[in-house]
């Protein structure tokens, strides 16, 4: 059930591109674990051990980049794909 609730649909992406806050929040939640993984850093300590931590500045940079790019999502291509998928579903 969590997978269904945490899935990005065409409608969510379309709403986010249009500037809907709720949809943008869903996209951010969807990618949160991935952004955390990208911002995880391993740092060698003087004693030779390795410390792993989330670089919060790096994560914030990733979040900002995603927020900047949401309005640039190629909706025309997504609409074409969505129409094709809908046509496929009605033929089956």
C-alpha distances in whole Angstrom, upper triangle without the diagonal:
4,5,5,6,9,10,14,15,19,19,18,20,23,22,23,26,27,27,24,23,20,19,21,19,16,17,19,16,14,18,18,18,20,22,23,23,26,28,28,32,34,37,40,42,45,45,43,40,37,35,31,30,28,31,30,33,31,28,29,31,28,26,29,29,26,27,30,29,26,29,30,27,29,28,30,29,25,26,28,25,23,26,27,23,23,27,25,23,25,28,25
4,5,5,6,9,12,14,18,18,16,19,22,21,21,24,25,25,22,21,18,17,18,16,13,15,16,12,11,14,15,14,16,19,19,20,22,24,24,28,30,34,36,38,42,42,40,37,34,31,28,27,25,27,26,29,27,24,25,27,24,22,26,26,23,24,27,26,23,26,28,25,27,26,29,28,24,26,28,25,23,26,27,24,24,28,27,24,27,29,27
4,5,5,6,10,12,16,17,15,17,20,20,20,22,24,24,22,21,18,16,18,16,13,14,15,12,10,13,14,14,15,18,19,19,21,23,24,27,30,33,36,38,42,42,40,37,33,32,28,27,25,27,26,29,27,23,25,27,23,22,25,25,21,23,26,24,22,25,26,23,25,24,26,25,21,23,25,22,20,24,24,20,22,25,23,21,25,27,25
4,5,5,9,10,14,14,13,15,18,18,18,21,23,23,20,20,17,15,17,16,12,14,16,13,11,15,16,16,18,20,21,22,24,26,27,30,33,36,39,41,45,45,43,40,37,35,31,30,27,30,29,31,29,25,27,28,25,23,26,26,22,23,26,24,21,24,25,22,24,22,25,24,20,21,23,20,18,21,22,18,19,22,21,19,22,24,23
4,6,9,10,14,13,12,14,17,16,16,20,21,21,18,17,14,13,15,13,10,12,14,11,10,13,14,15,17,19,20,21,23,25,26,30,32,35,39,40,44,45,43,39,36,34,30,28,26,28,26,29,27,24,24,26,23,21,24,24,21,21,24,23,20,23,24,22,24,22,25,24,21,22,24,22,20,23,24,21,21,25,24,22,24,27,26
4,7,9,13,13,11,13,16,16,15,18,20,19,17,16,13,12,13,11,8,9,11,8,6,10,11,12,13,15,16,18,19,21,22,26,29,32,35,37,41,41,40,36,33,31,27,25,23,25,23,25,24,20,21,23,20,18,21,21,17,18,21,20,18,21,22,19,22,21,24,23,19,21,23,21,19,23,23,21,21,25,24,22,25,28,27
4,6,10,11,9,11,14,14,14,16,18,19,17,17,14,11,13,12,9,9,12,10,7,10,13,14,14,16,18,19,20,22,24,27,30,33,37,39,43,43,41,38,35,33,29,27,25,26,25,27,25,22,22,23,20,18,21,21,17,18,21,19,16,19,20,17,19,18,21,19,16,18,20,17,15,19,20,17,18,21,21,19,22,25,23
4,7,8,6,7,10,11,11,13,15,16,14,15,12,9,11,11,8,7,10,10,7,10,13,14,14,16,18,19,20,22,24,28,31,34,37,40,43,44,42,39,36,34,30,28,25,26,25,26,24,21,21,22,19,17,19,18,15,15,18,16,13,15,17,13,15,14,17,16,13,14,17,15,13,17,18,15,17,20,20,19,22,24,23
4,5,5,6,9,10,11,12,14,16,14,15,13,10,12,13,10,10,13,13,11,14,17,18,18,19,22,23,23,26,28,31,34,38,41,43,47,48,46,43,39,37,34,32,29,30,28,29,27,24,24,25,22,20,22,21,17,17,20,17,14,16,17,13,14,13,15,14,11,12,14,12,10,13,15,13,13,17,17,16,18,21,21
4,6,5,6,9,10,11,12,14,14,16,14,11,13,15,12,11,15,16,14,16,19,21,20,21,24,25,25,27,30,33,36,39,43,45,49,50,48,45,42,40,36,34,31,31,30,30,29,26,26,26,23,21,22,21,17,17,19,16,13,14,15,11,12,9,12,11,7,8,11,10,7,11,13,11,12,15,16,15,17,20,20
4,6,5,6,9,10,10,12,11,13,12,9,12,14,11,12,15,16,14,17,20,22,22,23,25,27,27,29,31,35,38,41,44,47,50,52,50,47,43,41,37,35,32,32,30,31,29,26,26,26,24,21,22,22,18,17,19,17,14,14,16,13,14,11,13,14,10,10,14,13,10,13,15,14,13,17,18,17,19,22,22
4,5,5,6,9,10,11,9,10,9,5,8,10,8,8,11,12,11,14,16,19,19,19,22,23,24,25,28,31,35,38,41,43,47,48,46,44,40,38,34,31,28,29,27,27,26,23,22,23,20,18,19,19,15,14,17,15,11,13,15,12,14,12,15,15,12,13,16,15,13,16,18,16,17,20,21,20,22,25,25
4,5,5,6,9,10,10,11,11,7,8,11,9,8,11,13,12,13,16,18,18,18,21,22,22,24,27,30,33,36,40,42,46,47,45,43,39,37,33,31,27,28,26,26,24,22,21,21,18,16,17,16,13,12,14,12,8,10,11,8,10,9,12,12,9,11,14,13,12,15,17,16,17,20,21,20,23,25,26
4,5,5,6,9,9,12,12,8,10,13,12,11,14,16,15,17,19,22,21,22,25,26,25,27,30,33,37,40,43,46,49,51,49,46,42,40,37,34,31,31,29,29,27,25,24,23,21,19,19,18,15,14,15,13,10,9,11,9,10,7,10,12,9,9,13,13,11,14,16,16,16,19,21,20,22,25,26
4,5,5,6,5,8,8,6,8,11,10,10,13,15,15,17,19,22,22,21,24,26,26,27,30,33,37,40,43,45,49,50,49,46,42,40,36,34,30,30,28,28,27,24,23,23,21,18,18,18,15,13,15,14,10,10,13,11,13,11,14,15,13,13,17,17,15,17,20,19,19,22,24,23,24,27,28
4,5,5,5,7,8,5,5,8,9,8,10,13,13,14,16,19,19,18,21,23,23,24,27,30,33,36,40,42,45,47,45,43,39,37,33,30,27,27,24,24,23,20,19,19,17,15,15,15,11,10,11,11,7,7,11,9,12,11,15,16,13,14,18,18,16,19,22,21,21,24,26,25,27,30,30
4,5,7,10,11,9,8,12,12,11,13,16,15,16,18,21,20,20,23,25,24,25,28,31,35,37,41,43,47,48,47,44,41,38,35,32,28,28,26,25,24,22,20,20,18,16,15,14,12,10,10,9,6,5,7,7,9,8,12,13,12,13,16,16,16,18,21,20,21,24,25,25,27,30,31
4,6,9,11,9,10,13,14,13,15,18,18,19,21,24,24,23,26,28,27,28,31,34,38,40,44,46,50,51,50,47,44,41,38,35,31,31,28,28,27,24,23,22,21,18,17,17,15,12,13,12,9,7,10,10,12,10,13,16,14,14,17,18,17,19,22,22,22,25,27,26,28,31,32
4,6,9,8,7,11,12,12,13,16,17,18,19,23,22,21,24,26,25,26,29,32,36,38,42,44,47,49,48,45,42,39,36,33,29,28,25,25,24,22,20,20,19,16,15,15,13,10,11,12,9,8,11,12,14,13,17,19,17,17,21,21,20,22,25,25,25,28,29,29,31,33,34
4,6,6,6,9,10,11,13,15,16,17,18,22,22,21,24,26,26,26,29,33,36,39,42,44,48,49,48,45,42,39,35,32,29,29,26,26,25,23,21,21,20,17,16,17,15,12,14,14,11,11,14,14,17,15,18,20,18,18,22,22,20,22,25,24,24,27,29,28,29,33,33
4,5,5,6,9,10,10,12,14,16,16,20,20,19,21,24,24,24,27,30,34,36,40,41,45,46,45,43,39,36,33,30,26,26,23,23,23,20,18,19,18,15,15,16,14,11,14,15,12,12,16,16,19,18,21,23,20,21,25,24,22,25,28,27,27,30,31,30,32,35,35
4,6,5,6,9,10,11,12,15,15,19,20,19,21,24,24,24,27,30,34,36,40,42,45,46,45,42,39,36,32,29,26,26,23,24,24,21,19,21,19,16,17,18,15,13,16,17,13,14,18,17,20,18,22,23,20,21,24,24,21,24,27,25,25,28,29,28,30,33,33
4,5,5,6,9,10,11,13,14,17,18,18,20,22,22,23,26,29,33,36,39,41,45,46,44,42,38,35,32,29,26,26,23,24,23,20,19,20,18,15,16,17,13,12,14,14,10,12,15,14,16,15,18,19,16,17,21,20,18,21,23,22,22,25,26,25,27,30,30
4,5,5,6,9,10,11,12,16,16,15,17,20,20,20,23,26,30,33,36,38,42,43,42,39,35,33,29,26,23,23,20,20,20,17,15,16,15,11,12,13,10,8,11,11,8,10,13,12,16,15,19,20,17,18,22,21,20,23,25,24,24,28,28,28,30,33,33
4,5,5,6,8,10,10,14,15,14,16,19,19,19,22,25,29,31,35,37,40,41,40,37,34,31,27,24,21,21,19,20,19,16,15,16,15,11,13,14,11,10,14,14,11,14,17,16,19,19,22,23,20,21,25,24,22,25,27,26,26,30,30,29,31,34,34
4,5,5,6,9,10,13,14,14,16,18,19,20,22,26,29,32,35,37,41,42,40,37,34,31,28,25,22,23,20,22,21,17,17,18,16,13,15,16,13,12,15,15,12,15,17,15,18,18,21,21,18,20,23,21,20,23,25,23,23,27,27,26,28,31,31
4,5,5,6,9,11,12,12,14,16,16,18,20,24,27,30,33,36,39,40,39,36,32,30,26,24,20,21,19,20,18,15,15,16,13,11,13,13,9,9,13,12,9,12,14,12,16,15,19,19,16,18,21,19,18,22,23,22,23,26,26,25,28,31,30
4,5,5,6,9,10,9,11,14,14,15,17,21,24,27,31,32,36,37,36,33,29,27,23,21,17,18,15,16,15,12,12,13,11,8,10,11,8,8,12,12,10,14,16,15,18,18,22,22,19,22,24,23,22,26,27,25,26,30,30,29,32,34,34
4,5,5,8,10,10,11,14,15,15,17,21,24,27,31,32,36,37,35,32,29,26,23,20,17,18,16,18,17,13,14,16,13,11,14,15,12,12,16,16,14,17,19,18,21,21,24,24,21,23,26,24,23,26,28,25,27,30,30,29,32,34,33
4,6,8,8,10,12,13,14,16,17,21,24,27,31,33,37,37,36,33,29,27,23,21,18,19,18,20,18,15,16,17,14,12,15,15,12,13,16,15,13,17,18,16,19,19,22,21,18,21,23,21,20,24,25,22,24,27,27,26,29,31,30
4,6,5,6,9,10,11,12,14,18,21,24,28,30,34,35,33,30,26,24,20,18,15,16,15,17,15,11,13,14,10,9,12,12,9,11,14,13,12,16,17,15,18,19,23,21,19,22,24,22,22,25,26,24,26,29,28,28,31,33,32
4,5,5,6,9,10,11,12,16,19,22,26,28,31,32,31,28,24,22,18,15,12,14,12,14,13,9,11,13,10,9,12,13,11,12,16,16,15,19,20,19,22,23,26,25,23,25,28,26,25,29,30,28,29,33,32,31,34,36,35
4,5,5,6,9,10,11,14,17,20,24,26,29,30,28,25,22,19,16,14,11,14,13,16,14,11,13,15,12,12,15,16,14,16,19,18,18,22,22,21,24,25,28,27,24,27,29,27,27,30,31,28,30,34,32,32,35,37,35
4,5,5,6,9,10,13,16,20,23,25,29,30,28,25,22,20,16,14,12,13,14,15,13,10,13,14,10,11,14,14,12,15,17,16,16,20,20,19,22,23,26,24,22,26,27,25,25,29,29,27,29,32,31,31,34,36,35
4,5,5,6,9,12,15,18,22,24,28,29,27,25,21,19,15,13,10,11,10,12,9,6,9,10,7,7,11,11,10,12,15,15,15,19,19,18,22,23,26,25,23,27,29,26,27,30,31,29,31,34,34,33,37,38,37
4,5,5,6,10,13,16,20,22,25,26,25,22,18,16,12,10,7,9,9,11,9,6,10,11,9,10,13,14,13,15,18,18,19,22,23,22,25,27,30,29,27,30,32,30,30,34,34,32,34,37,36,36,39,41,40
4,5,5,9,11,15,18,21,24,25,23,20,17,15,11,10,8,10,11,13,11,9,13,13,11,12,16,16,15,18,20,19,20,24,24,23,26,27,31,29,27,30,32,30,30,34,34,32,34,37,36,35,39,40,39
4,6,8,11,15,18,21,24,26,23,21,17,16,12,11,9,9,11,12,8,8,11,11,8,11,14,13,13,16,18,17,18,22,22,21,24,26,29,27,26,30,31,29,30,33,33,32,34,37,36,36,39,41,40
4,6,10,12,16,18,22,24,22,20,16,14,10,8,6,5,7,8,6,5,9,9,8,10,13,13,14,16,18,18,20,23,23,23,26,28,31,30,29,32,34,32,32,36,36,35,37,40,39,39,42,44,43
4,7,10,13,16,19,21,19,16,12,10,7,6,4,6,9,11,9,8,12,13,12,14,17,17,17,20,22,22,23,27,27,26,29,31,34,33,31,35,36,34,35,38,38,37,39,42,41,41,44,46,44
4,6,10,12,16,17,16,14,10,8,6,6,6,6,10,11,10,11,14,14,14,16,19,19,20,22,24,24,26,29,29,29,32,34,37,35,34,38,39,37,38,42,41,40,42,45,44,44,47,49,47
4,7,10,13,14,12,10,6,6,4,7,9,10,13,15,13,14,18,18,18,20,23,23,23,26,27,28,29,33,33,32,35,37,40,38,37,41,42,40,41,44,44,42,45,48,46,46,50,51,50
4,6,10,11,10,8,5,5,6,8,11,11,14,15,14,16,19,19,20,22,24,24,26,28,29,30,32,35,35,35,38,40,43,41,40,44,45,43,44,48,48,46,49,51,50,50,53,55,53
4,7,8,6,6,4,6,9,11,14,14,18,19,18,20,23,23,23,26,28,28,29,32,33,34,36,39,38,38,41,44,47,45,44,47,49,46,47,51,51,49,52,54,53,53,56,58,56
4,5,5,5,6,7,10,12,16,16,19,20,20,22,24,25,26,28,30,30,32,34,35,36,38,41,41,41,44,46,49,48,47,50,52,49,50,54,54,52,55,57,56,56,59,60,59
4,5,7,9,11,14,16,19,19,22,23,23,25,28,28,29,31,33,33,35,37,38,39,41,44,44,45,47,50,53,51,50,54,55,53,54,57,57,56,58,61,59,59,63,64,63
4,6,9,11,14,17,21,21,24,25,25,27,30,30,31,33,35,36,37,39,41,41,43,46,46,46,49,52,54,53,51,55,56,54,55,59,58,56,59,62,60,60,63,65,63
4,7,10,13,16,19,20,24,25,24,26,29,29,29,32,34,34,35,38,39,40,41,45,44,44,47,49,52,50,49,53,54,51,52,56,55,54,56,59,57,57,61,62,60
4,7,10,13,17,18,21,23,22,24,27,27,27,30,32,32,33,36,37,38,39,43,42,42,45,47,50,48,47,50,52,49,50,54,53,51,54,56,55,54,58,59,57
4,6,10,13,15,18,20,19,20,23,24,24,26,28,29,29,32,34,34,35,39,39,38,41,43,46,44,43,47,48,45,46,50,49,47,50,53,51,51,55,56,54
4,7,10,12,15,17,16,17,20,21,21,23,26,26,27,30,31,32,33,37,37,37,40,42,45,43,42,45,47,44,45,48,48,46,49,52,50,50,53,55,53
4,7,9,13,15,14,14,18,19,18,20,23,23,24,26,28,29,30,33,34,33,36,38,41,39,38,41,43,40,41,45,45,43,45,48,46,46,50,51,49
4,6,9,12,11,11,14,16,16,17,20,21,21,23,25,26,27,31,31,31,34,36,39,38,36,40,41,39,39,43,43,41,44,47,46,45,48,50,49
4,6,9,8,8,11,13,12,13,16,17,18,20,22,23,24,27,28,28,31,33,36,35,33,36,38,36,36,40,41,39,41,44,43,42,46,48,46
4,6,5,6,9,10,11,12,14,16,17,19,20,21,23,26,27,27,30,32,36,35,33,36,38,37,37,41,41,40,42,45,44,44,47,49,48
4,5,5,6,9,10,10,12,14,15,16,18,20,21,24,25,26,29,31,34,34,32,35,37,36,36,40,40,39,41,44,43,43,46,48,47
4,5,5,6,9,10,11,12,14,15,16,19,20,23,24,25,28,30,34,33,32,35,37,36,36,40,41,39,41,44,44,44,47,49,48
4,5,5,6,9,10,11,13,14,15,17,19,22,22,23,26,28,31,31,29,33,35,33,34,37,38,37,39,42,41,41,45,46,46
4,5,5,6,9,10,11,12,14,15,17,20,21,21,24,26,30,29,27,31,33,31,31,35,36,34,36,39,39,39,42,44,43
4,5,5,6,9,10,10,12,14,15,18,19,20,24,26,29,29,27,30,33,32,32,35,36,35,37,40,40,39,42,45,44
4,5,5,6,9,10,10,12,14,17,17,19,22,24,28,27,26,29,31,30,31,34,35,34,36,39,39,39,42,44,44
4,5,5,6,9,10,11,12,16,16,16,20,22,25,24,23,26,29,27,28,31,32,31,33,36,36,36,39,41,40
4,5,5,6,9,10,11,14,15,16,19,21,24,24,22,25,28,27,27,30,31,30,32,35,35,35,38,40,40
4,5,5,6,9,10,12,14,15,19,20,24,24,23,25,28,27,27,31,32,31,33,36,36,36,39,41,41
4,5,5,6,9,11,11,13,16,18,22,21,21,24,26,25,26,29,30,29,31,34,34,35,37,39,39
4,5,5,6,10,10,10,14,16,19,19,18,21,23,22,22,26,27,26,28,31,31,31,34,36,36
4,5,6,8,10,11,15,16,19,20,18,21,24,23,23,26,28,27,29,32,32,32,35,37,37
4,6,7,8,10,14,15,19,19,19,21,23,23,24,27,28,28,30,32,33,33,36,38,38
4,6,5,7,10,12,15,16,15,18,20,20,21,23,25,25,26,29,30,30,33,35,35
4,5,5,9,10,14,14,13,15,18,18,18,21,23,22,24,27,27,28,30,32,33
4,6,9,9,12,14,13,15,18,18,18,21,23,23,24,27,28,28,30,33,34
4,6,8,11,12,12,14,16,17,18,20,22,22,24,26,27,28,30,32,33
4,6,9,9,9,11,13,14,14,17,18,19,20,23,24,24,27,28,29
4,6,6,6,9,10,11,12,15,16,17,19,20,21,23,25,26,28
4,5,5,6,8,10,10,12,14,15,16,18,19,20,22,24,26
4,5,5,6,9,10,11,12,14,15,17,18,20,21,23,25
4,5,5,6,9,10,11,12,14,15,17,18,20,21,23
4,5,5,6,9,10,10,12,14,15,16,18,20,21
4,5,5,6,8,10,10,12,14,15,16,18,20
4,5,5,6,9,10,11,12,14,16,17,19
4,5,5,6,9,10,10,12,14,15,17
4,5,5,6,9,10,10,12,14,16
4,5,5,6,9,10,11,12,14
4,5,5,6,9,10,11,13
4,5,5,6,9,10,11
4,5,5,6,9,10
4,5,5,6,9
4,6,5,6
4,5,5
4,6
4
